Amino acid sequence: MPNRRFADGEVVMGRWPGSVLYYEVQVTNYDDVTHLYTVKYKDGTELALKESDIKSQSSFKPRKSQSSSSSPSRRSTSRSRSRSPGRPAKGRRRSSSQSRERKDDKKKIIQETNLALLKPSENNTRRYNGEPDSTERNDTSSKILEQKLKPDLEIERVLDKYSLRPREEEKKKEEIYSEKKVFEMVKTTEKVSSKTKELEFGGRFGTFVLIFFLPATVFYLLLMCEQDDPSLMNFPPPMPALESLWEARVFGVFLLWFFLQALFYLLPIGKVVEGLPLSNGTKLQYRINGFYAFVLTAAIIGILLYFQFELHYLYEHFLQFAVSAAVFSMGLSIYLYIRSLKAPEEDLAPGGNSGYLVYDFFTGHELNPRIGSFDLKYFCELRPGLIGWVVINLVMLLAEMKIHNQSMPSLSMILVNSFQLLYVVDALWNEEAVLTTMDITHDGFGFMLAFGDLVWVPFVYSLQAFYLVGHPTAISWPAAAAIIILNGIGYYIFRSANSQKNSFRRNPADPKLAYLKFIPTATGKGLLVTGWWGFVRHPNYLGDIIMALAWSLPCGFNHILPYFYVIYFICLLVHREARDEHHCKKKYGLAWERTSTLLAGKRAVPVTTLKSIHSCEVADETGIIFL
């Protein structure tokens, strides 16, 4: 076992990962297994470094002058250079020395600037939160740096043109240009391309197919649930008459529901908060009153039940309601795309501005379409579909009792309704957290989200309750207890992980998050490496999948149809994870490689292994990397 060179508490110079810069650090620990030193920077950042990345302070002591060097070779080299025809006269050496001093000052300025960019600071936290004063301060420092570099760069062009530069200065010039390039790289990583170059979902052809495939999937899932034997052997189910799929009254009821929720959204109740900064630095305002809308909806449903209003109508025309929602979502998508053609460039979505009609129509061309202060995407995200999901589940519970002449619903139906009610109430209670999701910050509002919010969520997510009406399943109390525990574990992971992530996104300097450790990136943001985000790649996704399984288990194991949601959800999260990681690699490049290498050194695992268990999640698509 090799002996360690540096003792605990020793002050040395440590190289910042991914750069050629060294900073003063203090050795705090040494791992005999991985042979890594844990060092602490002046700002409190702790990193694990290899011994080759650490040097003693004596090797960084500045030399007083060139002539004071005790090396004979350097003195002889200096004399031979003085006899070179290209060297300036003796009286000009002072000016050359002064030029070198200016370059040293310039190099020092660049180092300090790079350190400020690469290490976390109060400025970086404020810039993350979108405060304009911090951004202006960063822009001003950049301009001052460029002004200081400009005259020296002119001198260097002249020296390059006539080959008047000594070899030592050539080496210094390469280092300065290299560091200036790092500075420019960090500066350009925050710019977002206005055009979508890489297409998802199979590009134009794939999105064209999905526009028809998604409605057909919902249609066939509901038809299969109505069959006595909904097994795969009986696919496809018999098709109903086309005229039976549309009813004007059903469409009118759906419109009434949609605009009732829109009315609740416009009520002046609930607090108003700001979203994350947009690409132009502005922040949109959102009214947080989704939970109030849920309470008002529950009150209306209670009144209808008290006066014995027949909610069984929804169950009897369930397929027609799905068709009506699909038609409405298609009409809404057409409206959204037409209005997006007149939207300014800065209002377009980063992922839906390809220039191809079908692709932009599907993914969403405009990021935040609004009618006055009414945000269409934000409204559809949680209101009509999510609250409608709970109403549909309640209708299925009542339908089960009526069809099977039961005085109370089955235990399976109670579990499904209870689990999914908890999920919806949690989403509405923590409504503000949706403002940091990819749906709001990155994805445009097009057919994909409109159909997903208004059709897919209420009619596919309620598939277990709809299945239990026609296929009752009895479960024992011990089995029910085990399923409840499983759902509780999934919910705990889901909620605590999301709370950590959303709190850190909102305010990384929050004292309540002091126990969380993060690693600064080249963008000046933080990469979480502890808490739930230090154990698993996406703990919130893990909690989601566990809960999805718990929702399906009360339906038994006779058919795979109730487990469609679990299968779909896993595929969705795998695709989303692949998209997030690809986006991070493509957009942040060197910064992503640095943080991966850094974490690999800290955890003593290869970078490839690291990338298989950790990744970044883009919070607001304006230059922020988070784990």
LUMRORO-337884 format. One record per residue (C-alpha): z, y, x. Coordinates in steps of 0.1 Angstrom, whole numbers, padded with zeros to 4 digits, always signed. Example, Ala and Ser with C-alpha at 12.3 -4.5 7.8 and 13.67 -1.06 7.14 Angstrom:
<atoms>
+0078-0045+0123 +0071-0011+0137 
</atoms>
This chain:
<atoms>
+0000+0000+0000 -0010+0033+0016 +0017+0059+0023 +0017+0090+0002 +0009+0123+0021 +0026+0148-0002 +0062+0147-0014 +0076+0156-0048 +0082+0193-0051 +0058+0202-0023 +0035+0232-0029 -0001+0223-0021 -0036+0233-0031 -0052+0212-0058 -0089+0211-0068 -0096+0220-0104 -0115+0189-0118 -0152+0195-0122 -0153+0225-0098 -0150+0234-0061 -0121+0257-0066 -0086+0250-0053 -0054+0265-0068 -0018+0264-0058 +0000+0235-0075 +0034+0217-0071 +0036+0180-0068 +0059+0166-0095 +0052+0128-0094 +0033+0101-0077 +0021+0068-0093 +0022+0039-0069 -0001+0018-0091 -0030+0043-0097 -0023+0063-0065 -0025+0096-0085 -0005+0127-0080 +0009+0145-0110 +0007+0182-0102 +0017+0213-0120 -0003+0246-0120 +0013+0280-0122 +0005+0283-0159 +0023+0251-0167 -0008+0228-0169 -0001+0193-0156 -0029+0171-0143 -0033+0139-0124 -0053+0143-0092 -0065+0120-0065 -0052+0124-0029 -0087+0135-0018 -0085+0164-0043 -0053+0178-0027 -0050+0197+0006 -0021+0214+0024 -0017+0251+0022 -0022+0255+0059 -0058+0245+0057 -0064+0274+0033 -0049+0302+0056 -0075+0329+0061 -0088+0337+0096 -0082+0372+0108 -0116+0378+0124 -0145+0359+0137 -0137+0368+0173 -0101+0354+0170 -0114+0319+0166 -0102+0296+0194 -0132+0273+0192 -0155+0277+0222 -0184+0265+0202 -0180+0292+0177 -0179+0319+0204 -0210+0305+0221 -0228+0303+0188 -0220+0339+0181 -0233+0351+0215 -0265+0331+0211 -0271+0346+0177 -0266+0381+0191 -0295+0376+0214 -0318+0366+0186 -0346+0391+0178 -0337+0389+0142 -0301+0401+0147 -0292+0437+0141 -0282+0460+0170 -0247+0460+0184 -0238+0492+0166 -0247+0475+0133 -0223+0446+0135 -0196+0465+0118 -0217+0471+0088 -0225+0434+0087 -0188+0426+0089 -0181+0450+0061 -0208+0433+0041 -0191+0400+0046 -0158+0415+0034 -0175+0427+0003 -0189+0392-0003 -0154+0378+0001 -0141+0402-0025 -0170+0392-0047 -0162+0356-0043 -0126+0362-0051 -0136+0380-0083 -0158+0350-0093 -0130+0326-0086 -0105+0345-0107 -0130+0347-0135 -0137+0310-0134 -0100+0303-0133 -0096+0324-0164 -0124+0306-0182 -0113+0271-0172 -0076+0274-0177 -0058+0280-0211 -0044+0314-0217 -0033+0337-0245 -0068+0352-0245 -0084+0318-0251 -0060+0311-0280 -0068+0345-0296 -0105+0340-0291 -0102+0306-0308 -0086+0322-0338 -0115+0347-0339 -0097+0379-0330 -0124+0405-0321 -0103+0423-0295 -0101+0392-0273 -0139+0387-0276 -0145+0423-0266 -0122+0419-0236 -0141+0388-0224 -0175+0405-0229 -0162+0436-0210 -0150+0415-0181 -0184+0397-0179 -0202+0431-0178 -0179+0444-0150 -0185+0412-0130 -0222+0415-0134 -0221+0452-0124 -0201+0443-0093 -0226+0416-0084 -0257+0436-0089 -0258+0457-0057 -0248+0428-0035 -0275+0406-0050 -0300+0433-0041 -0288+0432-0005 -0290+0394-0005 -0326+0395-0016 -0336+0417+0013 -0317+0394+0037 -0335+0364+0023 -0369+0381+0025 -0366+0389+0062 -0345+0359+0072 -0317+0381+0086 -0288+0360+0074 -0266+0340+0098 -0260+0303+0090 -0224+0309+0080 -0235+0335+0055 -0261+0312+0042 -0234+0287+0034 -0213+0314+0017 -0243+0325-0003 -0248+0290-0017 -0211+0288-0027 -0213+0322-0044 -0245+0313-0063 -0230+0279-0072 -0199+0296-0087 -0220+0322-0104 -0240+0294-0119 -0208+0278-0133 -0199+0312-0148 -0233+0315-0165 -0231+0279-0177 -0197+0285-0194 -0211+0317-0209 -0242+0300-0223 -0223+0270-0238 -0210+0292-0265 -0245+0301-0278 -0257+0281-0307 -0294+0272-0310 -0309+0288-0341 -0333+0259-0347 -0323+0223-0354 -0342+0203-0328 -0327+0168-0332 -0330+0153-0367 -0305+0129-0383 -0308+0103-0410 -0342+0091-0398 -0358+0126-0397 -0382+0137-0424 -0391+0102-0435 -0355+0090-0436 -0343+0120-0457 -0372+0116-0481 -0362+0080-0487 -0325+0089-0491 -0333+0114-0518 -0344+0085-0540 -0322+0057-0525 -0288+0074-0531 -0293+0079-0569 -0307+0043-0571 -0276+0030-0554 -0253+0046-0578 -0274+0034-0607 -0274-0002-0596 -0237-0002-0587 -0228+0008-0622 -0252-0016-0638 -0238-0045-0617 -0202-0036-0628 -0213-0040-0664 -0224-0076-0658 -0202-0105-0667 -0209-0120-0632 -0215-0091-0608 -0222-0113-0578 -0250-0107-0554 -0268-0138-0568 -0274-0118-0600 -0290-0089-0583 -0309-0070-0595 -0293-0065-0630 -0314-0062-0661 -0328-0026-0665 -0319-0007-0697 -0345+0012-0716 -0353+0045-0700 -0347+0065-0732 -0311+0052-0733 -0303+0068-0700 -0306+0103-0712 -0286+0120-0740 -0286+0158-0744 -0250+0157-0757 -0238+0140-0726 -0255+0165-0704 -0239+0193-0724 -0204+0178-0719 -0211+0176-0682 -0221+0212-0681 -0190+0221-0700 -0169+0203-0674 -0186+0220-0645 -0183+0255-0658 -0147+0249-0669 -0138+0241-0633 -0158+0271-0622 -0137+0293-0645 -0105+0278-0630 -0119+0286-0596 -0123+0323-0605 -0088+0327-0619 -0068+0352-0597 -0041+0327-0589 -0033+0312-0555 -0035+0328-0521 -0066+0340-0503 -0072+0328-0468 -0099+0332-0441 -0121+0304-0429 -0129+0298-0392 -0151+0323-0374 -0189+0321-0381 -0215+0323-0354 -0216+0361-0358 -0178+0364-0355 -0171+0372-0392 -0147+0352-0414 -0153+0343-0451 -0124+0345-0476 -0115+0316-0498 -0091+0314-0528 -0068+0284-0526 -0061+0274-0561 -0075+0238-0564 -0040+0224-0572 -0036+0250-0600 -0070+0239-0614 -0058+0203-0613 -0026+0212-0632 -0046+0231-0658 -0070+0202-0662 -0041+0178-0666 -0027+0201-0693 -0060+0201-0712 -0063+0163-0710 -0027+0160-0723 -0035+0182-0752 -0066+0162-0761 -0046+0129-0760 -0018+0145-0781 -0044+0153-0808 -0059+0118-0804 -0092+0130-0790 -0114+0100-0783 -0118+0099-0744 -0134+0065-0748 -0167+0084-0752 -0168+0088-0714 -0165+0051-0709 -0192+0042-0735 -0217+0067-0720 -0206+0063-0683 -0242+0055-0671 -0256+0085-0690 -0229+0108-0675 -0240+0096-0640 -0276+0103-0648 -0267+0138-0661 -0247+0145-0629 -0277+0134-0608 -0301+0155-0627 -0278+0185-0624 -0273+0180-0586 -0311+0178-0581 -0316+0211-0600 -0287+0227-0580 -0303+0215-0547 -0337+0230-0556 -0320+0263-0565 -0301+0262-0532 -0332+0256-0511 -0352+0283-0528 -0325+0309-0523 -0320+0299-0487 -0356+0309-0479 -0345+0345-0482 -0312+0341-0463 -0309+0358-0429 -0311+0337-0398 -0274+0339-0391 -0265+0325-0425 -0285+0293-0420 -0268+0260-0412 -0269+0247-0376 -0279+0212-0388 -0303+0222-0415 -0327+0247-0399 -0354+0224-0387 -0384+0241-0404 -0392+0209-0423 -0389+0213-0461 -0377+0178-0470 -0352+0176-0442 -0337+0210-0448 -0337+0204-0485 -0316+0172-0480 -0292+0184-0453 -0288+0219-0466 -0306+0250-0453 -0279+0277-0459 -0244+0272-0445 -0223+0291-0471 -0244+0300-0502 -0225+0324-0524 -0230+0342-0556 -0208+0373-0550 -0175+0359-0539 -0182+0325-0556 -0187+0300-0528 -0209+0272-0542 -0203+0246-0514 -0165+0252-0513 -0162+0250-0551 -0182+0217-0553 -0163+0202-0524 -0130+0197-0542 -0133+0207-0579 -0157+0191-0603 -0162+0158-0585 -0127+0152-0570 -0108+0162-0602 -0134+0144-0622 -0127+0112-0602 -0091+0112-0615 -0102+0119-0651 -0126+0090-0649 -0099+0067-0636 -0076+0077-0665 -0104+0070-0690 -0109+0035-0674 -0072+0028-0678 -0073+0038-0715 -0105+0017-0719 -0088-0014-0704 -0059-0011-0729 -0082-0006-0759 -0107-0033-0750 -0081-0060-0741 -0056-0049-0768 -0029-0042-0742 +0002-0022-0749 +0002-0010-0713 -0023-0011-0684 -0025-0040-0660 -0006-0038-0627 -0039-0038-0608 -0052-0008-0628 -0019+0010-0623 -0021+0005-0585 -0057+0017-0583 -0050+0048-0604 -0018+0056-0585 -0033+0053-0550 -0063+0074-0558 -0043+0100-0577 -0021+0104-0546 -0052+0109-0525 -0067+0135-0548 -0034+0154-0552 -0029+0154-0514 -0064+0168-0509 -0058+0196-0535 -0023+0204-0522 -0037+0207-0487 -0068+0224-0498 -0068+0249-0469 -0074+0221-0445 -0109+0215-0458 -0120+0248-0443 -0119+0232-0408 -0140+0202-0417 -0176+0196-0407 -0187+0199-0443 -0177+0236-0444 -0182+0246-0408 -0214+0228-0398 -0233+0212-0427 -0254+0232-0450 -0252+0229-0488 -0282+0209-0499 -0289+0177-0517 -0267+0156-0495 -0235+0175-0503 -0245+0184-0538 -0252+0148-0548 -0222+0136-0528 -0198+0160-0544 -0210+0158-0580 -0223+0122-0583 -0212+0099-0554 -0175+0109-0554 -0167+0106-0591 -0189+0077-0600 -0187+0055-0568 -0151+0062-0558 -0140+0052-0593 -0158+0019-0590 -0126-0002-0587 -0112+0012-0619 -0146+0006-0637 -0147-0029-0623 -0112-0038-0636 -0121-0028-0672 -0147-0056-0675 -0132-0080-0649 -0094-0079-0653 -0075-0092-0623 -0038-0103-0624 -0018-0099-0592 +0018-0109-0585 +0046-0084-0577 +0050-0096-0541 +0012-0090-0536 +0015-0056-0553 +0044-0047-0530 +0024-0057-0499 -0005-0036-0511 +0018-0006-0517 +0031-0009-0482 -0004-0011-0468 -0015+0020-0487 +0017+0038-0476 +0010+0031-0439 -0026+0043-0443 -0015+0075-0461 +0012+0082-0435 -0014+0079-0406 -0040+0099-0426 -0017+0128-0435 +0003+0131-0403 -0029+0130-0381 -0047+0155-0403 -0017+0178-0402 -0016+0177-0364 -0053+0184-0361 -0055+0212-0387 -0024+0229-0373 -0037+0228-0338 -0071+0242-0349 -0055+0270-0368 -0030+0281-0341 -0028+0261-0308 +0001+0283-0297 +0023+0274-0327 +0058+0266-0314 +0060+0237-0338 +0032+0220-0318 +0049+0225-0284 +0054+0187-0282 +0016+0182-0282 -0002+0181-0248 -0038+0192-0244 -0062+0196-0215 -0082+0229-0212 -0120+0226-0212 -0147+0248-0197 -0150+0266-0231 -0114+0278-0228 -0103+0256-0257 -0080+0226-0259 -0085+0188-0259 -0056+0170-0276 -0043+0140-0256 -0010+0132-0272 +0003+0126-0307 -0018+0106-0330 -0049+0118-0311 -0036+0102-0279 -0034+0067-0294 -0067+0063-0312 -0100+0079-0313 -0098+0092-0349 -0065+0084-0365 -0074+0102-0397 -0104+0079-0401 -0081+0049-0395 -0058+0060-0422 -0087+0065-0446 -0100+0030-0440 -0066+0014-0445 -0062+0032-0478 -0097+0023-0489 -0088-0014-0483 -0056-0010-0503 -0076+0005-0532 -0099-0026-0533 -0073-0054-0529 -0060-0051-0565 -0094-0062-0577 -0090-0096-0561 -0116-0116-0540 -0139-0130-0567 -0166-0104-0559 -0176-0081-0531 -0186-0053-0554 -0151-0036-0555 -0152-0036-0517 -0184-0015-0515 -0163+0016-0510 -0146+0001-0479 -0179-0010-0464 -0196+0023-0472 -0167+0043-0458 -0167+0024-0424 -0205+0030-0421 -0200+0067-0429 -0173+0072-0404 -0192+0053-0377 -0222+0075-0383 -0201+0107-0383 -0184+0096-0351 -0217+0090-0334 -0230+0123-0345 -0199+0142-0333 -0200+0125-0298 -0237+0131-0295 -0233+0167-0305 -0205+0172-0279 -0225+0156-0251 -0256+0176-0259 -0240+0209-0266 -0212+0210-0240 -0228+0189-0212 -0208+0195-0181 -0177+0206-0200 -0177+0172-0219 -0182+0153-0186 -0153+0172-0170 -0129+0165-0198 -0139+0128-0198 -0135+0125-0161 -0102+0144-0162 -0088+0121-0189 -0100+0091-0171 -0081+0101-0140 -0050+0109-0160 -0051+0075-0178 -0064+0056-0149 -0093+0041-0169 -0131+0044-0163 -0150+0072-0180 -0170+0047-0200 -0138+0031-0214 -0125+0066-0221 -0156+0075-0241 -0152+0044-0262 -0117+0054-0273 -0118+0091-0273 -0142+0117-0284 -0144+0153-0294 -0146+0166-0329 -0164+0199-0334 -0142+0223-0353 -0163+0253-0360 -0195+0247-0342 -0191+0279-0321 -0180+0264-0288 -0148+0245-0296 -0140+0210-0284 -0112+0191-0299 -0101+0155-0297 
</atoms>
